[in-house]
Amino acid sequence: MRAVEFQELGGPEVLQVVEAKVPEPGPGQVSIDVAYVGVNFADLKARSEGYRVPGLPFRPGLEVSGRVRAIGADVEGLEAGQEVAALTEGGAYADIVVAEAVTVFPLPEGVGLRTGATLPTVLPTAYALLHTVGRLQPGETVLVQGAAGGVGTVVGQLARSAGAGAVYGVVSAAPKAEYALSHGYDEVFVGSSFVDEARAATDGRGVNLALDPVGGETLRGSLASLSPFGRLVSFGNASSAEPWTVGQPELYPTGLSVAGFSILGLARTAPGELRSIAERAFRTVVEGVVSLPVTAEFGLEEAAEAHRLMGSRSSTGKLLLRVGQR
């Protein structure tokens, strides 16, 4: 079978298409004939920085859609040929991938394989950020960094459907602002001046909930954008800044809260909780609450081009790799 891997850290050019042995599922696992693979920023960080890379060579890829190929021992509720979406620990840039059965989800009725590849990371992450961790209440205001990305696009729609008082986004360039405004946002700020703009938009009070995948100074700005008793949820460090700390000086005066979220961490430590969140999140697609726009597709052998586009910070929505039979 074909697979894409890298044998050294570096730019997109280190991604290579290789011939690999077909993997077989072990106990509690299934193998999947891959149709589509979602491209995530974590894949770029793995390739360039070794993020979550246990050793080289390494095959990136965290989410797929496809059909169950084979089932390992002690797996219930799945069958060969079934159309599924799956979250993996890596290895999804391939014709066939093995995943833990607990993170393999039958596709809801009416959801095709192309849309299915956008479900495993983006949708549960967005749902958890707003509802499980962020605990958004009707009428509250939300500030979202990376509003035009995959997660940001879904958060805008979910927040609007949940009755948010206002949904504000932050993007790096004006074309991205236009895109975000079509996916649930009331107002979108461009660049680093978002703290003053968010406070102006809320008559000086600040937002109730801020969601930040960037880290570094952007995270500090998100914290500074909060209203009294506001909540900040950090769910990434795209800036690759030094680990941040926050404590009494920042939190005590106005009763702020800071939380974190990682869908990969939840998959390892509490897969049952992840499954519950995913099932609730997937229903929002079936019910038409959320659409998951795919803005670019590449062949598996074009994975480097997909990485170049995402790394340019000019992409919006979701990027996919086309792999097998669809």
FIMI-578397 format. One line per field, with one value per residue (C-alpha): residue in three letters; y, x, z; residue number from 1. Coordinates in nm, 3 decimals, always signed. Example, Ala and Ser with C-alpha at 12.3 -4.5 7.8 and 13.67 -1.06 7.14 Angstrom:
code = [ALA:SER]
v = [-0.450:-0.106]
u = [+1.230:+1.367]
w = [+0.780:+0.714]
pos = [1:2]
//
This chain:
code = [MET:ARG:ALA:VAL:GLU:PHE:GLN:GLU:LEU:GLY:GLY:PRO:GLU:VAL:LEU:GLN:VAL:VAL:GLU:ALA:LYS:VAL:PRO:GLU:PRO:GLY:PRO:GLY:GLN:VAL:SER:ILE:ASP:VAL:ALA:TYR:VAL:GLY:VAL:ASN:PHE:ALA:ASP:LEU:LYS:ALA:ARG:SER:GLU:GLY:TYR:ARG:VAL:PRO:GLY:LEU:PRO:PHE:ARG:PRO:GLY:LEU:GLU:VAL:SER:GLY:ARG:VAL:ARG:ALA:ILE:GLY:ALA:ASP:VAL:GLU:GLY:LEU:GLU:ALA:GLY:GLN:GLU:VAL:ALA:ALA:LEU:THR:GLU:GLY:GLY:ALA:TYR:ALA:ASP:ILE:VAL:VAL:ALA:GLU:ALA:VAL:THR:VAL:PHE:PRO:LEU:PRO:GLU:GLY:VAL:GLY:LEU:ARG:THR:GLY:ALA:THR:LEU:PRO:THR:VAL:LEU:PRO:THR:ALA:TYR:ALA:LEU:LEU:HIS:THR:VAL:GLY:ARG:LEU:GLN:PRO:GLY:GLU:THR:VAL:LEU:VAL:GLN:GLY:ALA:ALA:GLY:GLY:VAL:GLY:THR:VAL:VAL:GLY:GLN:LEU:ALA:ARG:SER:ALA:GLY:ALA:GLY:ALA:VAL:TYR:GLY:VAL:VAL:SER:ALA:ALA:PRO:LYS:ALA:GLU:TYR:ALA:LEU:SER:HIS:GLY:TYR:ASP:GLU:VAL:PHE:VAL:GLY:SER:SER:PHE:VAL:ASP:GLU:ALA:ARG:ALA:ALA:THR:ASP:GLY:ARG:GLY:VAL:ASN:LEU:ALA:LEU:ASP:PRO:VAL:GLY:GLY:GLU:THR:LEU:ARG:GLY:SER:LEU:ALA:SER:LEU:SER:PRO:PHE:GLY:ARG:LEU:VAL:SER:PHE:GLY:ASN:ALA:SER:SER:ALA:GLU:PRO:TRP:THR:VAL:GLY:GLN:PRO:GLU:LEU:TYR:PRO:THR:GLY:LEU:SER:VAL:ALA:GLY:PHE:SER:ILE:LEU:GLY:LEU:ALA:ARG:THR:ALA:PRO:GLY:GLU:LEU:ARG:SER:ILE:ALA:GLU:ARG:ALA:PHE:ARG:THR:VAL:VAL:GLU:GLY:VAL:VAL:SER:LEU:PRO:VAL:THR:ALA:GLU:PHE:GLY:LEU:GLU:GLU:ALA:ALA:GLU:ALA:HIS:ARG:LEU:MET:GLY:SER:ARG:SER:SER:THR:GLY:LYS:LEU:LEU:LEU:ARG:VAL:GLY:GLN:ARG]
v = [+0.000:+0.366:+0.578:+0.923:+0.958:+1.167:+1.040:+1.374:+1.694:+1.984:+2.156:+1.999:+1.856:+1.591:+1.417:+1.111:+0.857:+0.505:+0.148:+0.001:-0.324:-0.352:-0.321:-0.572:-0.479:-0.610:-0.664:-0.371:-0.230:-0.211:-0.147:+0.099:+0.136:+0.511:+0.735:+1.079:+1.212:+1.541:+1.769:+1.935:+2.190:+1.924:+1.733:+2.033:+2.065:+1.694:+1.729:+2.049:+2.024:+1.658:+1.729:+1.396:+1.204:+0.902:+0.821:+0.837:+0.753:+0.883:+0.881:+1.180:+1.197:+1.209:+1.164:+0.961:+0.847:+0.516:+0.163:-0.095:-0.348:-0.593:-0.621:-0.729:-0.936:-0.794:-0.533:-0.492:-0.266:-0.245:-0.465:-0.502:-0.264:-0.018:+0.351:+0.518:+0.817:+0.762:+0.952:+0.803:+0.856:+0.908:+0.708:+0.824:+0.944:+0.598:+0.370:+0.164:+0.266:+0.092:+0.271:+0.192:+0.085:+0.325:+0.618:+0.476:+0.619:+0.488:+0.770:+0.912:+0.851:+1.107:+1.197:+1.096:+0.999:+1.342:+1.517:+1.227:+1.305:+1.644:+1.499:+1.324:+1.621:+1.944:+1.885:+1.725:+1.986:+2.275:+2.122:+2.054:+2.401:+2.568:+2.332:+2.088:+2.302:+2.656:+2.607:+2.872:+3.011:+3.179:+3.550:+3.526:+3.667:+3.462:+3.554:+3.295:+3.304:+3.147:+3.209:+3.110:+2.773:+2.437:+2.457:+2.830:+2.783:+2.528:+2.720:+3.024:+2.819:+2.625:+2.939:+3.108:+2.807:+2.792:+3.145:+3.338:+3.709:+3.788:+3.589:+3.769:+3.622:+3.704:+3.631:+3.723:+3.874:+4.055:+3.779:+3.542:+3.790:+3.778:+3.400:+3.390:+3.635:+3.384:+3.117:+3.262:+3.556:+3.899:+4.081:+3.973:+4.153:+4.141:+4.126:+4.198:+4.488:+4.252:+4.329:+4.693:+4.600:+4.329:+4.566:+4.837:+4.592:+4.497:+4.855:+4.801:+4.496:+4.223:+3.880:+3.597:+3.319:+3.325:+3.027:+3.026:+2.777:+3.015:+3.059:+3.312:+3.679:+3.597:+3.392:+3.680:+3.904:+3.660:+3.666:+4.046:+4.044:+3.872:+4.029:+3.978:+3.605:+3.529:+3.194:+3.125:+2.785:+2.713:+2.432:+2.462:+2.644:+2.720:+3.000:+2.750:+3.002:+2.903:+2.736:+3.000:+3.035:+3.229:+3.278:+3.506:+3.845:+3.776:+3.569:+3.694:+4.060:+3.979:+3.611:+3.474:+3.105:+2.928:+2.575:+2.358:+2.101:+1.844:+1.596:+1.364:+1.382:+1.301:+1.008:+0.858:+0.933:+0.925:+0.773:+0.714:+1.087:+1.161:+0.920:+1.087:+1.433:+1.310:+1.155:+1.478:+1.683:+1.464:+1.518:+1.888:+1.798:+1.560:+1.826:+2.089:+2.311:+2.295:+2.266:+2.163:+2.339:+2.163:+2.436:+2.231:+1.868:+1.706:+1.356:+1.150:+1.202:+1.579:+1.588:+1.828:+2.076:+2.057:+2.129:+2.425:+2.575:+2.530:+2.655:+2.973:+3.072:+3.171:+2.870:+2.871:+2.591:+2.230:+2.068:+1.701:+1.437:+1.209:+0.854:+0.556:+0.453:+0.706]
u = [+0.000:+0.096:+0.182:+0.328:+0.599:+0.901:+1.240:+1.366:+1.210:+1.182:+0.966:+0.694:+0.961:+1.052:+0.717:+0.772:+0.537:+0.656:+0.536:+0.443:+0.317:-0.059:-0.127:-0.345:-0.568:-0.491:-0.734:-0.970:-0.871:-1.003:-0.831:-0.986:-0.962:-0.909:-1.121:-1.022:-0.773:-0.814:-0.509:-0.452:-0.206:-0.082:+0.043:+0.255:+0.396:+0.478:+0.668:+0.853:+0.898:+0.849:+0.521:+0.392:+0.642:+0.772:+1.039:+1.140:+1.030:+0.685:+0.357:+0.131:-0.248:-0.501:-0.841:-0.986:-1.304:-1.339:-1.473:-1.392:-1.151:-1.088:-1.185:-0.962:-1.062:-1.301:-1.455:-1.830:-2.064:-1.856:-1.854:-1.652:-1.757:-1.917:-1.856:-1.684:-1.484:-1.191:-0.950:-0.601:-0.275:-0.102:-0.048:-0.357:-0.167:-0.200:-0.427:-0.502:-0.483:-0.541:-0.740:-0.862:-1.225:-1.330:-1.237:-1.403:-1.749:-2.009:-2.105:-2.448:-2.715:-2.689:-2.327:-2.092:-1.727:-1.604:-1.783:-1.699:-1.327:-1.393:-1.575:-1.327:-1.117:-1.285:-1.643:-1.588:-1.320:-1.550:-1.839:-1.628:-1.472:-1.811:-2.025:-1.819:-1.520:-1.633:-1.988:-2.136:-2.469:-2.735:-2.668:-2.296:-2.030:-1.750:-1.409:-1.248:-0.889:-0.837:-1.199:-1.152:-0.987:-1.158:-1.240:-1.312:-1.560:-1.756:-1.736:-1.898:-2.195:-2.232:-2.212:-2.477:-2.708:-2.653:-2.788:-2.466:-2.523:-2.245:-1.967:-1.641:-1.356:-0.989:-0.803:-0.467:-0.584:-0.885:-0.990:-1.020:-1.248:-1.493:-1.494:-1.553:-1.840:-2.027:-1.999:-2.175:-1.958:-2.103:-1.773:-1.421:-1.102:-0.788:-0.444:-0.313:-0.541:-0.822:-0.811:-0.913:-1.162:-1.326:-1.364:-1.504:-1.756:-1.872:-1.889:-1.572:-1.691:-1.504:-1.621:-1.752:-1.563:-1.239:-1.106:-0.736:-0.532:-0.240:-0.066:+0.204:+0.112:-0.215:-0.321:-0.229:-0.443:-0.733:-0.705:-0.701:-1.021:-1.230:-1.509:-1.535:-1.580:-1.482:-1.338:-1.045:-0.994:-0.652:-0.655:-0.324:+0.005:+0.026:+0.273:+0.521:+0.577:+0.730:+0.481:+0.275:+0.177:-0.107:-0.189:-0.308:-0.219:-0.419:-0.707:-0.797:-0.900:-1.195:-1.251:-1.122:-1.087:-0.846:-0.894:-0.733:-0.847:-0.682:-0.890:-0.589:-0.533:-0.899:-0.882:-0.600:-0.723:-1.104:-1.213:-1.563:-1.604:-1.473:-1.723:-2.009:-1.900:-1.852:-2.196:-2.360:-2.144:-2.218:-2.590:-2.543:-2.439:-2.731:-2.971:-2.828:-2.698:-2.342:-2.187:-1.825:-1.680:-1.396:-1.203:-0.927:-0.853:-0.523:-0.423:-0.233:+0.086:+0.026:+0.044:+0.341:+0.131:-0.145:+0.112:+0.247:-0.099:-0.184:+0.160:+0.114:-0.165:-0.376:-0.610:-0.963:-1.198:-1.085:-0.819:-0.844:-0.631:-0.817:-0.697:-0.911:-1.249:-1.520]
w = [+0.000:-0.032:+0.269:+0.328:+0.591:+0.686:+0.795:+0.923:+1.053:+0.813:+0.555:+0.339:+0.110:+0.371:+0.312:+0.093:-0.064:+0.021:-0.021:+0.316:+0.459:+0.508:+0.883:+1.065:+1.359:+1.704:+1.992:+2.028:+1.690:+1.333:+1.003:+0.760:+0.383:+0.375:+0.150:+0.281:+0.536:+0.719:+0.721:+1.059:+1.190:+1.430:+1.123:+1.027:+1.379:+1.380:+1.053:+1.142:+1.520:+1.611:+1.791:+1.930:+1.717:+1.913:+1.656:+1.291:+1.030:+1.116:+0.926:+1.005:+0.998:+1.280:+1.116:+0.832:+0.671:+0.491:+0.519:+0.782:+0.629:+0.916:+1.281:+1.567:+1.868:+2.129:+1.896:+1.898:+1.705:+1.387:+1.078:+0.759:+0.483:+0.723:+0.644:+0.938:+1.056:+1.290:+1.511:+1.509:+1.697:+1.362:+1.046:+0.858:+0.549:+0.392:+0.191:+0.504:+0.869:+1.202:+1.472:+1.821:+1.792:+2.068:+1.842:+1.529:+1.464:+1.219:+0.985:+1.062:+0.800:+0.522:+0.595:+0.314:+0.328:+0.217:+0.501:+0.731:+0.716:+0.872:+1.174:+1.406:+1.524:+1.419:+1.526:+1.872:+1.946:+1.860:+2.053:+2.362:+2.358:+2.368:+2.571:+2.777:+2.875:+2.792:+2.930:+2.703:+2.823:+2.606:+2.570:+2.645:+2.413:+2.255:+2.110:+1.881:+1.757:+1.414:+1.320:+0.954:+1.022:+1.048:+1.421:+1.403:+1.119:+1.322:+1.651:+1.488:+1.374:+1.700:+1.912:+1.701:+1.728:+2.106:+2.147:+2.200:+2.244:+1.998:+1.834:+1.758:+1.557:+1.507:+1.182:+1.032:+0.702:+0.556:+0.310:+0.604:+0.779:+0.488:+0.506:+0.883:+0.862:+0.647:+0.919:+1.221:+1.329:+1.407:+1.376:+1.284:+1.391:+1.180:+1.340:+1.688:+1.786:+1.882:+2.257:+2.211:+1.939:+2.149:+2.441:+2.216:+2.070:+2.422:+2.554:+2.754:+2.944:+2.754:+2.638:+2.853:+2.676:+2.473:+2.274:+2.185:+1.974:+1.920:+2.256:+2.338:+2.321:+2.149:+2.448:+2.678:+2.462:+2.482:+2.860:+2.857:+2.649:+2.918:+3.119:+3.497:+3.564:+3.204:+3.090:+2.862:+2.698:+2.549:+2.291:+2.112:+2.071:+1.699:+1.773:+1.923:+2.203:+2.534:+2.773:+2.945:+3.309:+3.462:+3.827:+4.103:+3.949:+3.634:+3.774:+4.118:+4.057:+3.827:+3.899:+3.569:+3.483:+3.249:+3.114:+2.850:+2.598:+2.370:+2.175:+2.144:+2.518:+2.582:+2.340:+2.546:+2.897:+2.869:+2.537:+2.667:+2.732:+2.383:+2.232:+2.417:+2.301:+1.943:+1.925:+2.041:+1.806:+1.502:+1.554:+1.480:+1.125:+1.075:+1.205:+0.972:+1.252:+1.122:+0.778:+0.741:+0.437:+0.256:+0.076:-0.090:-0.177:-0.271:-0.375:-0.119:-0.320:-0.296:+0.084:+0.068:-0.130:+0.129:+0.400:+0.204:+0.172:+0.539:+0.643:+0.440:+0.682:+0.382:+0.389:+0.526:+0.626:+0.600:+0.379:+0.276:+0.110:-0.136:-0.095:-0.193:-0.327:-0.256]
pos = [1:2:3:4:5:6:7:8:9:10:11:12:13:14:15:16:17:18:19:20:21:22:23:24:25:26:27:28:29:30:31:32:33:34:35:36:37:38:39:40:41:42:43:44:45:46:47:48:49:50:51:52:53:54:55:56:57:58:59:60:61:62:63:64:65:66:67:68:69:70:71:72:73:74:75:76:77:78:79:80:81:82:83:84:85:86:87:88:89:90:91:92:93:94:95:96:97:98:99:100:101:102:103:104:105:106:107:108:109:110:111:112:113:114:115:116:117:118:119:120:121:122:123:124:125:126:127:128:129:130:131:132:133:134:135:136:137:138:139:140:141:142:143:144:145:146:147:148:149:150:151:152:153:154:155:156:157:158:159:160:161:162:163:164:165:166:167:168:169:170:171:172:173:174:175:176:177:178:179:180:181:182:183:184:185:186:187:188:189:190:191:192:193:194:195:196:197:198:199:200:201:202:203:204:205:206:207:208:209:210:211:212:213:214:215:216:217:218:219:220:221:222:223:224:225:226:227:228:229:230:231:232:233:234:235:236:237:238:239:240:241:242:243:244:245:246:247:248:249:250:251:252:253:254:255:256:257:258:259:260:261:262:263:264:265:266:267:268:269:270:271:272:273:274:275:276:277:278:279:280:281:282:283:284:285:286:287:288:289:290:291:292:293:294:295:296:297:298:299:300:301:302:303:304:305:306:307:308:309:310:311:312:313:314:315:316:317:318:319:320:321:322:323:324:325:326]
//
